[in-house]
């Protein structure tokens, strides 16, 4: 199995549903989260065991250790984040 370090952009309702796949594998983990609301980002980082959180997803994307990203933003923001 491939080990993967995951970043999560947007930590609203849908993110809780999507990250369950990460927790279902022993080899993958969430290493960073981003949300425009700092308290939400900090809370999810703590809950999920991520070592970093940001209010700007560009900072998350600059992390060398992030292998994949879940984009959990409202639909109209997906293209910009990609």
N, CA, C and O atoms as a GROMACS GRO file, in nm:
protein
  328
    1UNK      N    1   0.084  -0.118   0.000
    1UNK     CA    2   0.000   0.000   0.000
    1UNK      C    3   0.089   0.125   0.000
    1UNK      O    4   0.196   0.126   0.061
    2UNK      N    5   0.044   0.227  -0.067
    2UNK     CA    6   0.119   0.351  -0.079
    2UNK      C    7   0.090   0.441   0.040
    2UNK      O    8  -0.026   0.462   0.076
    3UNK      N    9   0.195   0.495   0.099
    3UNK     CA   10   0.179   0.592   0.206
    3UNK      C   11   0.152   0.728   0.145
    3UNK      O   12   0.221   0.769   0.051
    4UNK      N   13   0.054   0.799   0.197
    4UNK     CA   14   0.017   0.928   0.140
    4UNK      C   15  -0.007   1.030   0.250
    4UNK      O   16  -0.076   1.003   0.348
    5UNK      N   17   0.052   1.149   0.231
    5UNK     CA   18   0.028   1.262   0.320
    5UNK      C   19  -0.072   1.354   0.253
    5UNK      O   20  -0.050   1.402   0.142
    6UNK      N   21  -0.182   1.379   0.322
    6UNK     CA   22  -0.296   1.449   0.263
    6UNK      C   23  -0.313   1.587   0.325
    6UNK      O   24  -0.296   1.605   0.446
    7UNK      N   25  -0.347   1.684   0.240
    7UNK     CA   26  -0.388   1.816   0.285
    7UNK      C   27  -0.537   1.831   0.258
    7UNK      O   28  -0.589   1.774   0.163
    8UNK      N   29  -0.605   1.908   0.342
    8UNK     CA   30  -0.749   1.931   0.326
    8UNK      C   31  -0.773   2.081   0.315
    8UNK      O   32  -0.736   2.157   0.405
    9UNK      N   33  -0.835   2.122   0.205
    9UNK     CA   34  -0.868   2.264   0.184
    9UNK      C   35  -1.017   2.279   0.207
    9UNK      O   36  -1.099   2.228   0.130
   10UNK      N   37  -1.052   2.351   0.312
   10UNK     CA   38  -1.191   2.368   0.352
   10UNK      C   39  -1.229   2.262   0.452
   10UNK      O   40  -1.220   2.142   0.422
   11UNK      N   41  -1.272   2.302   0.571
   11UNK     CA   42  -1.299   2.203   0.677
   11UNK      C   43  -1.444   2.208   0.724
   11UNK      O   44  -1.472   2.191   0.843
   12UNK      N   45  -1.535   2.231   0.631
   12UNK     CA   46  -1.677   2.228   0.664
   12UNK      C   47  -1.729   2.085   0.667
   12UNK      O   48  -1.651   1.990   0.679
   13UNK      N   49  -1.859   2.070   0.657
   13UNK     CA   50  -1.928   1.942   0.670
   13UNK      C   51  -1.871   1.833   0.580
   13UNK      O   52  -1.843   1.722   0.625
   14UNK      N   53  -1.853   1.865   0.452
   14UNK     CA   54  -1.813   1.761   0.357
   14UNK      C   55  -1.674   1.706   0.388
   14UNK      O   56  -1.645   1.590   0.359
   15UNK      N   57  -1.589   1.787   0.446
   15UNK     CA   58  -1.454   1.738   0.476
   15UNK      C   59  -1.458   1.622   0.575
   15UNK      O   60  -1.379   1.529   0.564
   16UNK      N   61  -1.549   1.628   0.671
   16UNK     CA   62  -1.561   1.518   0.767
   16UNK      C   63  -1.596   1.386   0.697
   16UNK      O   64  -1.552   1.279   0.738
   17UNK      N   65  -1.676   1.396   0.592
   17UNK     CA   66  -1.715   1.276   0.518
   17UNK      C   67  -1.599   1.222   0.434
   17UNK      O   68  -1.576   1.101   0.431
   18UNK      N   69  -1.526   1.310   0.368
   18UNK     CA   70  -1.421   1.267   0.277
   18UNK      C   71  -1.297   1.214   0.348
   18UNK      O   72  -1.234   1.121   0.298
   19UNK      N   73  -1.262   1.270   0.460
   19UNK     CA   74  -1.139   1.226   0.527
   19UNK      C   75  -1.152   1.088   0.591
   19UNK      O   76  -1.051   1.032   0.634
   20UNK      N   77  -1.269   1.035   0.599
   20UNK     CA   78  -1.285   0.901   0.656
   20UNK      C   79  -1.203   0.798   0.579
   20UNK      O   80  -1.156   0.700   0.637
   21UNK      N   81  -1.186   0.818   0.449
   21UNK     CA   82  -1.103   0.728   0.369
   21UNK      C   83  -0.957   0.732   0.411
   21UNK      O   84  -0.888   0.631   0.406
   22UNK      N   85  -0.910   0.847   0.452
   22UNK     CA   86  -0.772   0.859   0.499
   22UNK      C   87  -0.756   0.780   0.628
   22UNK      O   88  -0.658   0.707   0.645
   23UNK      N   89  -0.852   0.794   0.716
   23UNK     CA   90  -0.842   0.725   0.845
   23UNK      C   91  -0.866   0.575   0.833
   23UNK      O   92  -0.836   0.500   0.926
   24UNK      N   93  -0.920   0.531   0.720
   24UNK     CA   94  -0.944   0.388   0.700
   24UNK      C   95  -0.817   0.313   0.662
   24UNK      O   96  -0.816   0.190   0.662
   25UNK      N   97  -0.711   0.385   0.630
   25UNK     CA   98  -0.585   0.320   0.595
   25UNK      C   99  -0.479   0.356   0.699
   25UNK      O  100  -0.477   0.467   0.751
   26UNK      N  101  -0.394   0.262   0.727
   26UNK     CA  102  -0.287   0.287   0.824
   26UNK      C  103  -0.174   0.368   0.764
   26UNK      O  104  -0.099   0.433   0.837
   27UNK      N  105  -0.160   0.366   0.633
   27UNK     CA  106  -0.046   0.429   0.568
   27UNK      C  107  -0.068   0.574   0.528
   27UNK      O  108   0.028   0.640   0.486
   28UNK      N  109  -0.187   0.626   0.539
   28UNK     CA  110  -0.215   0.764   0.500
   28UNK      C  111  -0.248   0.847   0.623
   28UNK      O  112  -0.299   0.798   0.723
   29UNK      N  113  -0.216   0.976   0.612
   29UNK     CA  114  -0.248   1.066   0.723
   29UNK      C  115  -0.270   1.207   0.671
   29UNK      O  116  -0.221   1.244   0.564
   30UNK      N  117  -0.343   1.284   0.748
   30UNK     CA  118  -0.364   1.425   0.717
   30UNK      C  119  -0.251   1.504   0.782
   30UNK      O  120  -0.231   1.495   0.903
   31UNK      N  121  -0.178   1.579   0.702
   31UNK     CA  122  -0.064   1.654   0.755
   31UNK      C  123  -0.092   1.804   0.766
   31UNK      O  124  -0.022   1.874   0.839
   32UNK      N  125  -0.194   1.854   0.694
   32UNK     CA  126  -0.224   1.998   0.699
   32UNK      C  127  -0.367   2.023   0.657
   32UNK      O  128  -0.425   1.949   0.578
   33UNK      N  129  -0.424   2.130   0.713
   33UNK     CA  130  -0.558   2.173   0.676
   33UNK      C  131  -0.558   2.324   0.654
   33UNK      O  132  -0.472   2.396   0.704
   34UNK      N  133  -0.657   2.368   0.578
   34UNK     CA  134  -0.671   2.510   0.552
   34UNK      C  135  -0.819   2.548   0.551
   34UNK      O  136  -0.903   2.477   0.497
   35UNK      N  137  -0.849   2.661   0.612
   35UNK     CA  138  -0.984   2.717   0.609
   35UNK      C  139  -0.971   2.867   0.634
   35UNK      O  140  -0.880   2.910   0.706
   36UNK      N  141  -1.060   2.945   0.577
   36UNK     CA  142  -1.050   3.090   0.597
   36UNK      C  143  -1.083   3.131   0.739
   36UNK      O  144  -1.049   3.241   0.782
   37UNK      N  145  -1.149   3.042   0.813
   37UNK     CA  146  -1.179   3.067   0.954
   37UNK      C  147  -1.073   2.994   1.036
   37UNK      O  148  -1.075   2.872   1.048
   38UNK      N  149  -0.982   3.071   1.094
   38UNK     CA  150  -0.867   3.013   1.163
   38UNK      C  151  -0.906   2.915   1.274
   38UNK      O  152  -0.844   2.810   1.289
   39UNK      N  153  -1.006   2.949   1.351
   39UNK     CA  154  -1.047   2.861   1.461
   39UNK      C  155  -1.093   2.725   1.410
   39UNK      O  156  -1.066   2.622   1.473
   40UNK      N  157  -1.163   2.724   1.297
   40UNK     CA  158  -1.206   2.597   1.238
   40UNK      C  159  -1.086   2.516   1.189
   40UNK      O  160  -1.080   2.395   1.211
   41UNK      N  161  -0.992   2.583   1.124
   41UNK     CA  162  -0.873   2.514   1.074
   41UNK      C  163  -0.793   2.456   1.191
   41UNK      O  164  -0.749   2.341   1.185
   42UNK      N  165  -0.775   2.535   1.295
   42UNK     CA  166  -0.698   2.488   1.411
   42UNK      C  167  -0.769   2.371   1.479
   42UNK      O  168  -0.704   2.274   1.520
   43UNK      N  169  -0.899   2.378   1.491
   43UNK     CA  170  -0.974   2.271   1.554
   43UNK      C  171  -0.967   2.140   1.478
   43UNK      O  172  -0.947   2.034   1.538
   44UNK      N  173  -0.983   2.147   1.346
   44UNK     CA  174  -0.976   2.024   1.266
   44UNK      C  175  -0.834   1.969   1.263
   44UNK      O  176  -0.816   1.848   1.265
   45UNK      N  177  -0.734   2.056   1.259
   45UNK     CA  178  -0.596   2.010   1.263
   45UNK      C  179  -0.573   1.929   1.390
   45UNK      O  180  -0.511   1.823   1.387
   46UNK      N  181  -0.623   1.979   1.500
   46UNK     CA  182  -0.608   1.908   1.627
   46UNK      C  183  -0.686   1.776   1.625
   46UNK      O  184  -0.633   1.672   1.662
   47UNK      N  185  -0.811   1.782   1.581
   47UNK     CA  186  -0.896   1.661   1.576
   47UNK      C  187  -0.836   1.552   1.489
   47UNK      O  188  -0.841   1.434   1.523
   48UNK      N  189  -0.778   1.592   1.375
   48UNK     CA  190  -0.729   1.496   1.277
   48UNK      C  191  -0.580   1.465   1.294
   48UNK      O  192  -0.526   1.382   1.221
   49UNK      N  193  -0.513   1.531   1.388
   49UNK     CA  194  -0.372   1.504   1.411
   49UNK      C  195  -0.279   1.565   1.308
   49UNK      O  196  -0.166   1.519   1.290
   50UNK      N  197  -0.325   1.670   1.238
   50UNK     CA  198  -0.242   1.738   1.139
   50UNK      C  199  -0.140   1.826   1.209
   50UNK      O  200  -0.169   1.886   1.312
   51UNK      N  201  -0.021   1.833   1.154
   51UNK     CA  202   0.084   1.914   1.218
   51UNK      C  203   0.075   2.061   1.182
   51UNK      O  204   0.141   2.143   1.247
   52UNK      N  205  -0.004   2.097   1.082
   52UNK     CA  206  -0.010   2.238   1.040
   52UNK      C  207  -0.152   2.275   0.998
   52UNK      O  208  -0.229   2.192   0.952
   53UNK      N  209  -0.183   2.402   1.017
   53UNK     CA  210  -0.308   2.457   0.965
   53UNK      C  211  -0.282   2.597   0.913
   53UNK      O  212  -0.191   2.666   0.959
   54UNK      N  213  -0.364   2.638   0.816
   54UNK     CA  214  -0.347   2.767   0.750
   54UNK      C  215  -0.483   2.831   0.722
   54UNK      O  216  -0.586   2.763   0.718
   55UNK      N  217  -0.481   2.962   0.704
   55UNK     CA  218  -0.601   3.031   0.658
   55UNK      C  219  -0.593   3.061   0.508
   55UNK      O  220  -0.689   3.109   0.449
   56UNK      N  221  -0.479   3.032   0.447
   56UNK     CA  222  -0.460   3.050   0.304
   56UNK      C  223  -0.415   2.917   0.246
   56UNK      O  224  -0.308   2.867   0.282
   57UNK      N  225  -0.493   2.859   0.157
   57UNK     CA  226  -0.458   2.727   0.106
   57UNK      C  227  -0.331   2.726   0.023
   57UNK      O  228  -0.272   2.620   0.004
   58UNK      N  229  -0.287   2.840  -0.027
   58UNK     CA  230  -0.159   2.845  -0.099
   58UNK      C  231  -0.044   2.800  -0.009
   58UNK      O  232   0.050   2.736  -0.055
   59UNK      N  233  -0.052   2.834   0.119
   59UNK     CA  234   0.051   2.791   0.214
   59UNK      C  235   0.052   2.640   0.229
   59UNK      O  236   0.159   2.579   0.237
   60UNK      N  237  -0.064   2.579   0.233
   60UNK     CA  238  -0.074   2.434   0.240
   60UNK      C  239  -0.013   2.371   0.115
   60UNK      O  240   0.061   2.274   0.124
   61UNK      N  241  -0.045   2.426  -0.001
   61UNK     CA  242   0.004   2.370  -0.127
   61UNK      C  243   0.155   2.381  -0.142
   61UNK      O  244   0.215   2.306  -0.220
   62UNK      N  245   0.217   2.472  -0.071
   62UNK     CA  246   0.363   2.488  -0.076
   62UNK      C  247   0.438   2.385   0.009
   62UNK      O  248   0.560   2.375   0.000
   63UNK      N  249   0.367   2.310   0.089
   63UNK     CA  250   0.431   2.211   0.176
   63UNK      C  251   0.482   2.093   0.093
   63UNK      O  252   0.406   2.029   0.021
   64UNK      N  253   0.610   2.066   0.103
   64UNK     CA  254   0.670   1.956   0.028
   64UNK      C  255   0.612   1.821   0.067
   64UNK      O  256   0.602   1.731  -0.016
   65UNK      N  257   0.572   1.805   0.192
   65UNK     CA  258   0.525   1.675   0.237
   65UNK      C  259   0.383   1.641   0.197
   65UNK      O  260   0.340   1.528   0.220
   66UNK      N  261   0.308   1.734   0.139
   66UNK     CA  262   0.171   1.707   0.095
   66UNK      C  263   0.175   1.635  -0.041
   66UNK      O  264   0.225   1.689  -0.139
   67UNK      N  265   0.121   1.514  -0.044
   67UNK     CA  266   0.117   1.433  -0.166
   67UNK      C  267  -0.013   1.450  -0.244
   67UNK      O  268  -0.014   1.440  -0.367
   68UNK      N  269  -0.122   1.474  -0.173
   68UNK     CA  270  -0.254   1.484  -0.234
   68UNK      C  271  -0.338   1.581  -0.152
   68UNK      O  272  -0.310   1.604  -0.035
   69UNK      N  273  -0.440   1.637  -0.215
   69UNK     CA  274  -0.524   1.737  -0.149
   69UNK      C  275  -0.671   1.705  -0.174
   69UNK      O  276  -0.712   1.675  -0.286
   70UNK      N  277  -0.747   1.711  -0.066
   70UNK     CA  278  -0.893   1.709  -0.079
   70UNK      C  279  -0.939   1.854  -0.086
   70UNK      O  280  -0.909   1.934   0.003
   71UNK      N  281  -1.013   1.887  -0.191
   71UNK     CA  282  -1.069   2.022  -0.202
   71UNK      C  283  -1.214   2.013  -0.156
   71UNK      O  284  -1.300   1.959  -0.226
   72UNK      N  285  -1.239   2.065  -0.038
   72UNK     CA  286  -1.371   2.055   0.027
   72UNK      C  287  -1.435   2.193   0.037
   72UNK      O  288  -1.490   2.231   0.140
   73UNK      N  289  -1.427   2.266  -0.070
   73UNK     CA  290  -1.482   2.401  -0.077
   73UNK      C  291  -1.617   2.398  -0.148
   73UNK      O  292  -1.651   2.298  -0.212
   74UNK      N  293  -1.694   2.507  -0.139
   74UNK     CA  294  -1.816   2.516  -0.221
   74UNK      C  295  -1.779   2.501  -0.369
   74UNK      O  296  -1.671   2.541  -0.412
   75UNK      N  297  -1.870   2.443  -0.445
   75UNK     CA  298  -1.845   2.410  -0.585
   75UNK      C  299  -1.786   2.526  -0.665
   75UNK      O  300  -1.695   2.506  -0.746
   76UNK      N  301  -1.836   2.644  -0.645
   76UNK     CA  302  -1.789   2.756  -0.729
   76UNK      C  303  -1.645   2.797  -0.700
   76UNK      O  304  -1.590   2.879  -0.773
   77UNK      N  305  -1.583   2.742  -0.596
   77UNK     CA  306  -1.443   2.772  -0.563
   77UNK      C  307  -1.346   2.661  -0.603
   77UNK      O  308  -1.224   2.677  -0.586
   78UNK      N  309  -1.396   2.550  -0.654
   78UNK     CA  310  -1.310   2.438  -0.688
   78UNK      C  311  -1.206   2.473  -0.796
   78UNK      O  312  -1.088   2.443  -0.779
   79UNK      N  313  -1.247   2.535  -0.902
   79UNK     CA  314  -1.155   2.564  -1.014
   79UNK      C  315  -1.041   2.652  -0.970
   79UNK      O  316  -0.926   2.626  -1.006
   80UNK      N  317  -1.069   2.753  -0.892
   80UNK     CA  318  -0.964   2.843  -0.844
   80UNK      C  319  -0.863   2.769  -0.758
   80UNK      O  320  -0.742   2.792  -0.770
   81UNK      N  321  -0.909   2.681  -0.671
   81UNK     CA  322  -0.819   2.606  -0.584
   81UNK      C  323  -0.735   2.506  -0.662
   81UNK      O  324  -0.621   2.479  -0.626
   82UNK      N  325  -0.792   2.453  -0.770
   82UNK     CA  326  -0.715   2.357  -0.852
   82UNK      C  327  -0.601   2.428  -0.922
   82UNK      O  328  -0.525   2.366  -0.996
   0.00000   0.00000   0.00000
